[in-house]
Amino acid sequence: MTVDPFTLAVIHGSLIAIARDMKIMTMRTAYTQLWKEQGDLSCCLMNGDGEIIAQDPNGFPIHVTTMPLQLQGAVAAIGREGLRPGDVIATNDPFIGGTHLPDVLIARPVFHEGTLYAFACNRGHWADIGGMGPGSYSPATSDIHQEGVFIPPVKLFEAGRPNPGVLEMIMSNIRNRSVGLGDLRAQYASCETAERRLAGLVARYGSGALEAAMTEIVARSERMTRACIAEFPDGEYRARDCLDGDGRSGAKAWVDVSIRISGSDIVADLTGSSDQSSGGMNCSHSAAASAVQYAVKSITDPENPPNAGSYRPIAVKTRPGSLVDARKPGSMVGFGEVCYRVLDTTMAAIAGAVGDRGIASGSGSTGTVVVAGRREREQGEEYFTTLELSSGAYGARAARDGIDAIRYGPGNAGHIPIEADEIENPLFFEAYEIVPDTGGAGRFRGGNGFVRAFRVESPRAQLCLCADRHETPPPGLFGGRPGATARYVLDPGSGRERILPSKTPYIDLEPGTLVHLQSAGGGGYGDPRERDPARIAEDLKNGYLTEDGAAAAYGYRAKKT
């Protein structure tokens, strides 16, 4: 069956709108700040074979593009023949295509007249999934089971009825039951809403037209992506970059990528990367592949809504037991740090082929900082957890400066507004601002990083860091200079000042401790000597450069009037 172009466009737009509304609904009904303020979740619709058809426009690339393998693994474990209308599948197993244990996938199979034709999927980063520390983060983990409760593929709901034993098992292993249960209900509601909306499309256009449209949407995206890749020169391009330790050792862990372009195909070979780490800095094959896919998508056809077809021309090779393809029971709590480095190296390598489409490295880290503990409220003592994401700067491009103080890349969560943070948590903010001179110099400069500084007003609080780039700066491109490194400091400028590495297991905080979190800056693009003096003057005017910084980076001295 074929679908005319106008109907195809309407159905495609409707499917994207359903995925978008799934995320909006989850954010508006969620309990945790991670979702309602930062949007750390993603939604998509897949066909009956578990291939992405439409994803929410603001979803995380690292979430969405790993969902198909995890869903397919879950369906295989449960048995496709055992799925019924009203069922809801759940899992956080990273070894079948997931990310890390806090990311929980909820999937609802969608049927029409007894035939399974789609899945509504919602993956969210839970505020806590149990494990050795609050917020289920610690770079010191060496075993996946230390991260939290491991949820194999299970049915949370069967034929529309909740599975109380499974739900109780999960909720009994997390620290804030009310938040966990509230967020799970938000995920469930979004999938149920998607099922109703899909039923509306079937009623309007017929199941045959809808499934034909799904097939054509994927095929068109593949053709468009291949047409873009075919314009690049064939060849092999390499790059490597490192992480600053694995959480248990300070030794550098290397990501090595070789990109081979042949016609309309790209093969990314990551087999030369370091062995699986002893700490929490590892990722799954699917997570590494998602970072490669994101890089290629962003430089080929970024305006075309992504789906399975966008990724078909890209093959990713990894070595089991390596940093980018960890084997059980290795920990993956810091998978995001590895994925950022895969993105950086892929971009650096492929820049040799795409020229002015290349982008210098951004701040290169999730910048995850967990602050958790207990505080007194009128109704009694209450547990709190907040994840402060100290990551934010784009690298420069061929014709534009990098963006300042904004999350980028495969995990593009937002920052919590300080007003919302202070309302929900015992924090008092003293600074949230762009830091000048932190973007790498170049013909176009990298984005400046930012600082979030706050006092923790709790007598019983802890902090942990699961980040990167405190030693190795984000590199520039084509002669651009690297961005500044990240800085994590307690009580700066006082007699109690303490500089922390980017991977710091839980430490106790004295009441009133000032926590100073500064992200890395983005790398520059091109020779700094070629920067337009008018741009330097504008940066000085806007506070993106200091006079000393302009002199050091560009040899520029402002004229005195």
C-alpha positions in Angstrom: 0.0 0.0 0.0 1.3 3.5 -0.8 0.4 6.7 0.9 0.1 10.0 -0.9 2.7 12.7 0.1 0.1 15.0 1.9 -1.2 12.1 4.0 2.3 11.0 4.7 3.3 14.5 5.9 0.3 14.7 8.2 0.9 11.2 9.7 4.6 11.9 10.2 3.8 15.2 11.9 1.2 13.5 14.1 3.6 10.8 15.2 6.2 13.3 16.2 3.6 15.3 18.0 2.5 12.2 20.0 6.1 11.6 21.0 6.5 15.2 22.0 3.3 15.2 24.0 4.4 12.1 25.8 7.5 14.0 27.1 5.5 17.1 28.0 2.9 15.1 29.8 5.6 13.3 31.8 7.4 16.5 32.7 4.1 18.1 33.9 3.1 15.2 36.1 6.6 14.2 37.4 7.7 14.5 41.0 11.5 14.8 40.5 13.3 17.9 39.4 15.3 15.8 37.0 12.2 15.5 34.9 9.9 18.5 35.6 12.8 21.0 35.4 15.7 19.4 33.6 13.8 17.2 31.2 16.1 14.2 31.8 13.8 11.7 29.9 13.0 10.8 26.3 10.0 9.4 24.5 9.6 7.7 21.1 7.3 5.6 19.0 8.6 2.4 17.5 7.1 0.1 14.9 6.2 -3.5 15.7 9.8 -4.6 15.0 11.2 -2.2 17.6 12.6 0.4 15.1 12.2 4.2 15.9 9.6 5.9 13.8 9.3 9.2 15.7 11.0 10.7 18.7 10.3 13.7 20.8 12.2 16.7 19.4 13.7 17.5 22.8 14.7 13.9 23.6 18.2 12.9 24.5 20.1 11.3 21.6 21.8 9.0 24.1 18.4 7.9 25.4 16.4 7.5 22.2 18.9 5.8 20.0 19.7 3.1 22.6 16.1 2.3 23.1 15.6 -0.1 20.1 18.2 -2.6 21.2 17.0 -2.5 24.8 13.4 -2.9 23.7 14.2 -5.7 21.3 16.2 -7.5 24.1 13.3 -7.1 26.5 10.8 -8.4 24.0 13.0 -11.4 23.2 13.4 -12.2 27.0 9.7 -12.0 27.7 8.5 -13.5 24.4 6.7 -11.6 21.7 4.0 -14.2 21.7 3.4 -13.5 25.4 2.6 -9.8 24.9 -1.1 -8.7 25.3 -3.0 -5.4 25.1 -2.6 -3.5 28.3 0.8 -4.9 29.0 3.6 -2.6 30.1 7.3 -3.8 29.9 10.0 -2.3 32.1 13.8 -2.8 32.3 17.0 -0.9 33.1 19.4 -3.7 31.9 22.3 -1.9 30.1 23.7 -5.2 28.8 20.8 -5.7 26.4 21.1 -2.2 24.9 20.6 0.2 27.8 22.7 2.9 29.4 23.0 2.7 33.2 20.6 1.5 36.0 19.0 4.9 36.8 17.6 5.1 33.2 14.4 3.0 33.3 12.6 2.1 30.1 8.8 1.7 30.1 7.3 0.4 26.9 3.7 -0.3 26.0 2.9 -2.7 23.1 0.1 -1.2 20.9 -2.3 -3.5 19.1 -5.0 -3.2 16.4 -7.4 -6.1 16.0 -4.9 -8.4 17.8 -1.9 -7.5 15.8 1.1 -5.7 17.5 2.1 -2.8 15.3 3.8 -0.3 17.5 5.4 0.4 20.9 5.1 3.6 23.0 8.4 4.0 24.9 9.4 6.3 27.7 12.9 6.2 29.2 13.6 8.4 32.2 16.5 9.0 34.5 15.1 8.1 37.9 16.2 10.4 40.8 17.2 7.3 42.8 17.3 3.6 41.9 19.0 2.4 45.1 22.6 1.4 45.3 25.6 2.5 47.3 24.9 6.2 47.4 22.1 8.8 47.2 21.0 9.5 43.7 22.5 6.1 42.7 25.8 7.7 41.7 29.3 7.0 42.7 32.4 6.9 40.5 33.8 4.3 43.0 31.4 1.6 41.8 33.2 -1.5 40.4 30.1 -3.7 39.9 26.8 -3.0 38.2 24.9 -4.3 41.3 26.4 -1.4 43.4 24.5 1.1 41.2 21.1 0.1 42.4 18.3 -2.4 41.7 18.8 -4.3 38.5 15.4 -4.7 36.7 15.5 -7.5 34.2 12.8 -7.4 31.4 9.5 -7.7 33.3 5.8 -6.9 32.9 4.9 -4.0 35.3 1.3 -4.4 34.0 -0.4 -7.4 32.6 -3.5 -6.9 30.5 -4.0 -3.5 32.2 -3.5 -4.8 35.8 -0.5 -3.8 37.8 1.9 -6.5 38.9 2.1 -5.7 42.6 5.0 -8.0 43.5 7.3 -6.4 40.8 6.2 -2.9 41.7 6.9 -3.5 45.4 10.3 -5.1 44.8 11.4 -2.0 42.8 9.9 0.6 45.2 11.4 -1.1 48.3 14.9 -0.6 46.9 14.8 3.1 46.3 15.3 5.9 48.9 12.3 8.1 48.1 9.3 5.9 47.5 6.8 8.7 46.9 9.0 10.3 44.2 9.7 7.0 42.5 6.1 5.9 42.4 4.9 9.3 41.2 7.5 9.3 38.4 6.6 5.8 37.3 3.0 6.8 37.1 3.9 9.7 34.9 5.8 7.4 32.5 2.8 5.0 32.5 0.3 7.7 31.7 2.4 9.0 28.8 2.5 5.6 27.2 -1.3 5.1 27.7 -1.9 8.5 26.2 0.2 7.6 23.2 -1.8 4.4 22.7 -5.1 6.4 22.6 -3.6 8.9 20.1 -2.3 6.1 17.8 -5.8 4.5 17.9 -7.1 7.9 16.7 -4.8 7.8 13.7 -5.8 4.2 12.9 -9.5 5.3 13.0 -8.9 8.2 10.7 -6.5 6.7 8.1 -6.7 2.9 8.6 -4.1 0.6 10.0 -2.7 -0.2 6.5 -2.1 3.4 5.7 -0.5 4.0 9.1 1.9 1.1 8.8 2.7 2.0 5.2 3.5 5.6 6.3 5.8 4.3 9.1 7.7 2.2 6.5 8.1 5.2 4.1 9.1 7.6 6.9 12.1 5.4 7.7 13.0 4.7 4.1 13.0 8.4 3.2 15.2 9.3 6.1 17.7 6.6 5.1 17.8 7.9 1.5 18.4 11.5 2.7 21.2 10.5 5.1 22.9 8.4 2.5 22.7 11.3 0.0 24.6 13.5 2.5 27.2 10.9 3.3 27.8 10.2 -0.4 29.0 13.8 -0.7 31.9 13.2 1.7 35.3 12.0 0.3 35.9 8.3 0.8 38.7 7.5 3.2 39.7 6.6 6.7 40.0 9.2 9.5 41.2 8.8 13.1 41.2 10.5 16.4 41.6 9.7 20.1 40.9 11.4 23.4 40.9 10.4 27.0 39.0 10.5 30.2 40.6 11.7 33.4 40.6 8.4 35.3 37.8 5.9 35.9 36.8 6.7 39.5 39.1 4.2 41.1 42.3 5.0 39.3 43.7 8.3 38.0 45.2 6.6 34.9 43.9 8.0 31.6 41.3 5.9 29.8 41.4 6.3 26.0 38.7 6.3 23.4 40.1 5.6 19.9 38.0 5.9 16.8 38.6 5.2 13.2 36.0 6.5 10.7 35.8 4.8 7.3 33.6 6.4 4.7 32.8 4.4 1.6 30.1 5.7 -0.7 27.0 6.2 1.4 28.2 4.1 4.3 30.1 5.0 7.5 31.9 2.5 9.7 33.1 3.7 13.1 35.7 1.4 14.6 36.2 1.8 18.4 38.0 -1.5 19.0 41.3 0.3 19.8 39.8 1.9 22.9 41.1 1.1 26.4 40.0 -2.0 28.2 37.0 -2.0 30.4 37.7 0.1 33.5 37.7 -1.1 37.1 35.5 1.8 38.1 32.2 3.2 36.9 33.5 4.8 33.7 32.2 2.3 31.1 29.4 2.2 28.6 27.5 -0.4 26.6 27.9 -1.0 22.8 24.6 0.7 22.2 25.5 3.8 24.2 28.8 4.2 22.3 26.9 3.7 19.0 24.4 6.4 20.0 27.2 8.9 20.4 28.6 8.1 16.9 25.1 8.3 15.5 24.5 11.7 17.1 27.7 13.0 15.6 27.0 11.8 12.1 23.3 13.0 12.3 24.4 16.5 13.3 26.7 17.0 10.4 24.6 15.3 7.7 20.9 16.1 7.9 20.1 17.7 11.3 16.9 19.3 10.2 15.2 16.0 9.1 13.4 14.5 12.0 15.5 11.5 13.2 14.3 7.9 13.1 15.7 4.4 12.4 16.5 5.4 8.8 18.8 8.2 9.9 21.1 5.6 11.6 21.0 2.7 9.1 24.0 3.9 7.1 26.2 3.9 10.2 27.8 0.8 11.5 29.7 0.8 14.8 32.3 -1.8 15.8 33.3 -2.3 19.4 35.4 -4.8 21.3 33.6 -6.7 24.1 35.4 -6.1 27.4 36.5 -2.6 26.4 35.6 0.9 27.8 33.0 1.3 25.1 31.5 -2.3 25.3 31.6 -3.3 28.9 30.8 -6.8 30.0 28.8 -7.9 33.0 29.2 -7.2 35.9 31.1 -4.0 35.1 29.7 -0.7 36.3 28.3 1.8 33.9 27.2 4.5 36.2 29.4 7.0 34.4 28.5 5.9 30.9 27.7 9.5 29.9 31.3 10.6 30.3 32.4 7.8 28.0 29.7 8.7 25.4 30.8 12.4 25.4 34.3 11.3 24.6 33.1 9.1 21.8 31.2 12.1 20.5 34.3 14.3 20.7 36.6 11.8 19.0 34.1 11.0 16.3 33.7 14.7 15.5 37.4 15.3 15.5 38.0 12.3 13.2 35.2 13.1 10.7 36.2 16.7 10.5 39.0 15.6 8.2 36.3 14.6 5.7 33.5 17.2 6.3 35.7 20.3 6.6 33.7 23.3 7.6 30.8 21.2 8.9 33.1 20.1 11.8 32.5 21.2 15.3 35.2 21.6 18.0 34.8 19.7 21.3 32.4 21.1 23.8 32.7 20.9 27.5 32.7 17.1 27.2 31.0 15.9 30.3 27.6 15.4 32.0 29.1 17.3 34.9 27.0 15.3 37.3 27.1 16.5 40.9 24.8 14.8 43.4 23.9 16.7 46.6 21.7 14.7 49.0 20.8 14.3 52.6 18.1 15.1 55.1 16.5 18.2 56.3 13.8 19.2 58.8 10.4 20.2 57.6 7.2 21.0 59.6 5.9 17.5 58.9 9.2 16.0 60.1 12.5 14.9 58.6 12.6 14.7 54.8 15.1 13.2 52.4 16.3 15.3 49.5 18.4 14.7 46.4 19.4 17.1 43.6 21.6 16.5 40.6 23.4 19.7 39.6 24.7 19.4 36.0 27.9 21.4 35.7 28.2 21.0 32.0 27.7 23.7 29.5 29.6 25.0 26.5 29.5 24.2 22.8 32.7 24.1 20.7 33.2 26.6 17.9 32.2 26.0 14.3 33.5 27.2 10.9 31.4 30.4 10.9 30.2 30.9 14.4 31.4 31.0 18.0 30.4 28.2 20.4 27.3 28.7 22.6 28.0 29.8 26.1 26.7 28.1 29.3 24.4 25.5 27.8 24.3 21.8 27.9 25.1 20.1 24.6 25.6 16.8 23.0 24.1 13.4 23.5 22.8 14.2 27.0 21.3 17.6 26.6 19.4 18.1 29.9 18.7 21.6 31.1 19.9 23.3 34.3 17.5 23.6 37.2 16.4 27.2 37.7 17.9 28.4 40.9 14.5 29.5 42.2 13.1 26.0 41.8 16.3 24.5 43.3 16.1 26.7 46.4 12.4 25.9 46.9 12.8 22.2 46.9 16.3 21.8 48.4 18.2 23.3 51.3 20.5 25.3 49.0 21.2 29.0 48.8 22.8 30.2 45.5 25.5 32.8 45.5 26.4 32.7 41.8 25.1 31.4 38.5 27.0 33.1 35.7 29.1 32.8 32.6 32.9 32.6 33.3 34.9 34.8 30.9 38.1 33.5 29.1 37.0 29.8 29.4 36.2 29.3 25.7 39.1 28.2 23.6 40.6 31.0 21.4 40.3 30.7 17.6 39.1 32.4 14.5 35.8 31.5 16.2 36.0 31.0 19.9 34.6 28.2 21.9 31.7 28.7 24.2 32.4 29.9 27.7 31.6 27.7 30.6 29.6 28.8 33.6 29.7 28.6 37.4 27.0 27.5 39.8 27.9 28.3 43.4 25.6 27.5 46.4 25.7 26.9 50.1 24.3 23.7 51.4 22.1 24.5 54.4 21.7 21.0 55.8 23.3 19.5 58.8 23.3 16.1 57.2 24.3 16.3 53.5 26.7 14.5 51.2 28.2 15.3 47.8 29.6 13.2 45.0 31.0 14.0 41.5 30.7 11.9 38.5 32.1 14.1 35.8 35.2 14.7 33.6 37.5 17.3 32.0 39.2 18.5 35.2 42.6 17.7 33.8 42.4 17.2 30.1 40.9 20.3 28.3 38.4 20.1 25.4 40.5 20.3 22.2 40.1 22.9 19.5 39.8 22.2 15.8 41.9 23.3 12.8 44.3 25.3 15.0 41.8 26.4 17.6 42.9 26.3 21.2 41.4 24.1 23.8 38.8 25.3 26.2 39.4 25.7 30.0 39.1 22.7 32.2 36.4 22.2 34.8 36.9 23.2 38.4 35.1 21.7 41.5 35.9 23.5 44.7 34.5 23.5 48.3 34.7 26.8 50.2 36.9 28.6 47.7 39.2 31.4 49.0 38.8 30.3 52.6 41.0 28.3 55.0 38.8 25.3 54.3 39.2 25.4 50.5 39.3 22.0 49.0 39.7 21.3 45.2 38.0 18.1 44.2 38.7 15.8 41.2 35.9 15.3 38.7 35.3 11.8 40.1 34.8 12.1 43.9 32.9 9.4 45.8 30.5 10.6 48.5 31.9 13.0 51.1 30.2 14.6 54.0 29.5 18.3 53.9 29.7 20.7 56.9 26.6 22.8 57.2 27.0 26.0 55.2 29.6 24.6 52.8 30.0 26.7 49.7 30.0 24.4 46.6 31.6 26.0 43.5 31.0 24.1 40.3 32.6 25.4 37.1 32.1 23.7 33.8 34.8 23.3 31.1 34.7 25.6 28.1 34.4 24.7 24.4 37.3 24.3 22.0 38.1 27.1 19.5 38.0 26.7 15.7 40.7 28.0 13.4 43.8 30.1 14.0 43.3 32.7 16.8 45.3 35.2 14.7 42.5 35.2 12.1 39.8 36.4 14.6 38.1 39.6 13.6 39.2 42.4 16.0 35.6 43.6 16.0 34.5 40.3 17.5 37.2 40.5 20.2 36.0 44.0 21.0 32.4 42.8 21.2 33.4 39.9 23.6 35.2 42.5 25.8 32.0 44.6 25.8 29.8 41.7 26.7 32.1 40.3 29.4 33.0 37.1 27.5 36.6 38.1 27.6 38.7 40.1 30.1 41.4 42.5 28.9 44.1 40.1 30.1 42.4 37.2 28.4 42.1 39.1 25.1 45.8 40.0 25.3 46.9 36.5 26.1 44.7 34.7 23.6 44.8 37.2 20.7 47.4 39.8 21.5 44.6 42.3 21.5 44.8 45.5 23.5 41.7 47.7 23.7 42.3 51.3 22.8 42.1 53.7 25.7 39.8 56.7 25.3 
